[in-house]
Amino acid sequence: MGFWTLVEGLLLFANALAILNEDRFLGPRRWTLAEFQGGRRNTLKGQIVGLIHACQFLRLPLILFNIITIVVKLVSG
């Protein structure tokens, strides 16, 4: 496994986190950011919720990374 494959895998994982809907998926499971206000944010569940919200917040750079990846794959074959 090369570095490029690792980068593509991380990009796919970030895409999967970015499309999670808070109302339909995260809310019923109590994985919203409002649940973790205060000192509980240092738990593993709080860290995962923070990662999900960071991926959702950074959608524009994620779209740009997707475009760059697609162009590189088209050029390199």
N, C-alpha and C positions, 0 to 999 in steps of 0.2 A: 504494500500500500504506500503510495507516494504522498507527498505533501499536498498536491493538487486534489487528490481524492479526499483527503482529510478536510480541506477547505470546502469542497463541495458538500460533504456530509454535514459539516457545521452550518453551512448556508441552508441546507434543506431542513435541519432541525430548527433554525431560527425562523424560517418560513412557517413551519408547523406551529410554533408558539405564537407567531404574529397573527394567525388567522383564527385563534380561539376566541369565541364570542363570550363576553362576560355575562350577558343576560341568559343565554341558553345553556352554556356549558359550565362556566366557572361559578356562577351564582348559586345554582342548586347544590353544588358540592361545597359551598362556603369557602371558595378559594378567591375571594375578592380582596382588593387592597384595603377596603374599609374594615375588614375583619382583623387586620393586623396593624392597627394603629396602637401605638404604645410600645411596650417592651417586648412583645411577642414576635417582633420582626426578625430576631436572631435565630429562630428555630429553622429547621430544614424546610418545613412547609412555607414559612414566611419568606425564606430566601428564594424558593421556587416561584412563589407568587410575584416577588419582586422581579425575577428574571422574565417572567411572562409579560409583565407590564412594561419592562424595559424594551422588549422586542416589539411590543405593540406601539410604543412611543416612537421608536426609531424605524418606522416603516419606510420613510423616504430614502434613507441611506440603504436600507435593505433592498428596495426596488432598484437602486443604482447598482448595487453589488450583483443582483440577479442579471441585469442588463449586461454588465461587464463579463460575467460568467458565460452568458449565452453567446456573446460576440467572440470570446476566446475559444469556446467550443466550436463555433462555426468556422473560425479561421484555422484552428489547429486540426480539425477533423475528427 
